[in-house]
Amino acid sequence: MSHDSYIYKETLGQGDAPLVFTFHGTGGNEAQFHDLATHLLPGAHVISPRGDVSEQGAARFFRRTGEGVYDMADLAARTDAMAHFISAHVARLAPSRVIGLGYSNGANILASVMLAQPDLVQEVVLLHPLIPWQPTPQPELRKTRVLISAGERDPICPPEQTQALQRYLSAQGSDVQIHWHAGGHEIAQSELGAVQDFLSTAPGKD
């Protein structure tokens, strides 16, 4: 599949600079986190696709049948499409690091790609993810660094679901960190600080 399968925004860095993919939340677009990524990691390549599913006019990355109820067949197909998109851009740019940052629905498609093909994105920032199923064991996730952020009173992503994801990733051997704030589904300033700290630390070598 062509890497032009999504509408996307792109900022090119120099040479083998890190490559950051950003994934918006429901109703967002390719601009939602693009400039944030260029600010958090100056000089990086940044690529931000737009979700190609419309939910009553709101852009998303996969279909759902209700709040927290995913169309799993659609998610699988769109996860495969996104993996192709990511892989094509990684091959084109040959970056030194591949980083994904997603919020809400964008965090969920990013997490789904990570679970399906853990070799594609080695550093993953999941802002308020919701993975309402039990993933199968994925030993290759031991090579992945993950930052999860969440709200203690998030009505969309219950804390116990966030903790279950953290436990799963830890069991796979991932380097996983979690950042909580006292609010709900909104992104708090403290989360951005946690993301900055996470990105400023390059992954260790095997």
C-alpha positions in Angstrom: 0.0 0.0 0.0 1.3 3.4 -0.9 2.5 5.7 1.9 0.0 8.2 0.4 -2.9 6.2 1.6 -3.7 8.9 4.2 -3.9 12.6 4.0 -1.0 13.8 6.2 1.1 16.7 7.3 4.9 16.4 7.1 7.8 18.4 8.4 11.2 17.1 7.3 14.3 17.2 9.5 17.9 16.7 8.4 19.4 13.4 7.4 18.7 10.5 9.8 17.0 12.7 12.4 14.4 11.0 14.6 11.0 10.4 13.0 7.9 11.2 15.0 4.4 10.1 13.9 1.5 11.8 15.6 -2.1 10.5 15.8 -5.0 12.8 16.7 -8.0 12.1 18.8 -11.6 11.7 17.6 -12.6 14.9 15.8 -9.1 16.1 15.4 -6.9 16.3 12.3 -3.4 16.0 11.2 -2.5 19.4 12.7 -3.6 18.6 16.3 -0.2 17.4 17.5 2.1 18.1 14.6 3.5 21.4 15.9 3.8 20.0 19.4 6.0 17.2 18.1 8.3 19.7 16.3 8.5 21.7 19.5 9.2 18.7 21.8 11.8 17.2 19.5 13.4 20.1 17.4 14.9 19.0 14.1 12.9 15.8 13.9 11.0 14.5 10.9 7.3 14.7 11.8 4.5 13.0 10.0 0.9 13.3 11.1 -1.8 11.3 9.3 -5.5 12.2 9.3 -7.9 9.4 10.4 -9.9 8.1 7.4 -13.0 7.1 9.2 -15.8 9.6 9.7 -18.0 9.3 12.8 -20.8 11.8 12.2 -18.2 14.0 10.6 -15.5 13.5 13.2 -12.3 12.0 11.9 -11.2 8.7 13.5 -8.7 6.0 12.7 -11.1 3.0 13.1 -14.8 2.4 13.6 -16.6 1.7 16.8 -20.2 0.8 17.6 -20.3 2.7 20.9 -18.2 4.4 23.5 -15.4 1.9 24.2 -16.9 -0.8 21.9 -14.6 -1.3 18.9 -15.4 -2.9 15.5 -12.5 -5.3 15.9 -12.5 -6.5 12.2 -12.3 -2.8 11.1 -9.6 -2.2 13.7 -7.5 -5.1 12.4 -7.8 -3.9 8.8 -6.9 -0.3 9.6 -4.1 -1.4 11.9 -2.6 -3.2 8.9 -3.1 -0.1 6.7 -1.4 2.1 9.2 1.5 -0.3 9.6 2.1 -0.1 5.9 2.0 3.7 6.0 4.5 3.8 8.9 6.8 1.3 7.3 6.8 3.1 3.9 7.9 6.4 5.6 10.5 4.7 7.7 12.0 3.1 4.6 11.9 6.5 2.8 13.6 8.5 5.6 15.8 6.0 7.4 15.6 7.8 10.7 17.8 7.1 13.8 14.7 6.7 16.0 11.1 6.0 15.3 8.6 7.5 17.8 4.8 7.4 17.9 2.6 9.8 19.8 -1.1 9.4 19.9 -4.1 10.8 22.0 -7.3 8.9 22.7 -8.4 7.3 19.4 -5.0 8.1 18.0 -3.3 6.4 21.0 -5.5 3.4 20.3 -4.5 2.9 16.7 -0.9 3.5 17.7 -1.1 0.9 20.4 -2.8 -1.5 18.0 0.1 -1.1 15.5 2.6 -1.6 18.4 0.9 -4.8 19.5 0.6 -6.2 15.9 4.1 -5.2 14.6 6.3 -4.1 17.6 9.3 -3.7 15.3 7.9 -0.7 13.6 7.9 1.9 16.4 10.4 1.6 19.2 9.3 4.5 21.3 5.6 5.0 22.0 3.7 7.8 23.8 0.1 6.8 24.5 -2.0 9.7 25.9 -5.3 8.4 27.4 -5.4 5.0 25.6 -8.2 2.5 25.9 -7.4 -1.1 25.0 -10.6 -2.9 26.0 -9.4 -6.4 25.1 -6.7 -8.7 26.5 -3.7 -8.6 24.0 -1.9 -11.9 23.3 1.7 -12.2 24.5 4.1 -10.3 22.3 7.8 -11.0 23.4 9.2 -8.5 20.8 7.7 -5.7 22.9 10.7 -6.1 25.3 12.5 -3.8 22.8 9.8 -1.0 23.1 9.8 2.0 25.4 6.3 3.2 26.3 5.0 6.2 28.1 1.3 6.0 29.1 -0.5 9.1 30.5 -4.0 9.1 31.9 -6.4 11.0 34.1 -7.4 9.6 37.5 -11.1 10.6 36.8 -11.2 9.8 33.1 -14.8 8.7 32.2 -13.7 7.4 28.8 -10.6 5.5 29.8 -11.1 4.0 33.3 -8.0 3.8 35.4 -8.3 0.1 35.8 -8.0 -0.3 32.0 -4.9 1.9 32.0 -3.4 -0.2 34.7 -4.2 -3.4 32.9 -2.3 -2.1 29.8 0.6 -1.2 32.0 0.7 -4.6 33.6 0.5 -6.3 30.2 3.4 -4.3 28.7 5.5 -4.9 31.8 4.9 -8.6 31.5 6.2 -8.5 27.9 9.4 -6.9 29.2 8.7 -3.4 27.8 10.3 -0.3 29.4 7.0 1.2 30.4 6.3 4.4 32.4 3.0 5.8 33.5 2.0 9.4 34.3 -1.2 10.2 36.1 -3.0 13.6 36.5 -5.9 14.3 38.7 -8.3 15.2 35.9 -10.3 13.5 33.2 -9.8 12.9 29.5 -8.2 16.2 28.8 -4.5 16.6 28.3 -2.9 18.3 31.4 0.2 20.4 31.3 2.0 17.9 33.5 1.6 15.3 30.7 3.4 17.4 28.2 6.3 17.6 30.7 6.3 13.9 31.0 6.4 13.5 27.2 9.3 16.0 27.0 11.3 14.0 29.6 10.5 10.7 27.8 11.6 12.0 24.4 14.7 13.7 25.7 16.0 10.3 26.7 17.3 8.2 23.8 16.6 4.5 24.0 19.4 2.3 25.3 21.3 -0.1 23.1 21.1 -3.9 23.4 
